[in-house]
Amino acid sequence: MKIFKVAKIIDSTTLYITGGQADGIKEGDKFTIRSKEGIEIKDPDSGKVLETVPGATKATVYAANVFERVTMVKPQSTSPKLTFPISQTNILDVNPLQITGTSPIYSSSIDIGDTVLKN
């Protein structure tokens, strides 16, 4: 499974991720954004790290505009049959210090570098 990353935060409804047409991404593809830090699972007796699993899920987004090496993602489906207006439930909780488009709306959560997994 290819792992992508959040590359740019435009505003609280638009992000760019690494990966695009060259990686087989198509408009409407679904992705899960997870924290960059994994969660260490330790043996309770020895304290030895058994495995590091993916971090907490932060959001689900959909490919809205796919370019050769990057993809614009949004929190709602971009399929003409499934689109609906942006509402409070469609706003991503992004880090306002990393927004490079319009002014921030909400406080931090999604950061540049977070892991993005294709569903």
Secondary structure, 3 states (H helix, E strand, C coil): CCEEEEEEEEECCEEEEECCHHHCCCCCCEEEEECCCCEEEECCCCCCEEEEECCCEEEEEEEEEECCCEEEEECCCCCCCCCCCCCHHHCCCECHHHECCCCCCCCCCECCCCEEEEC
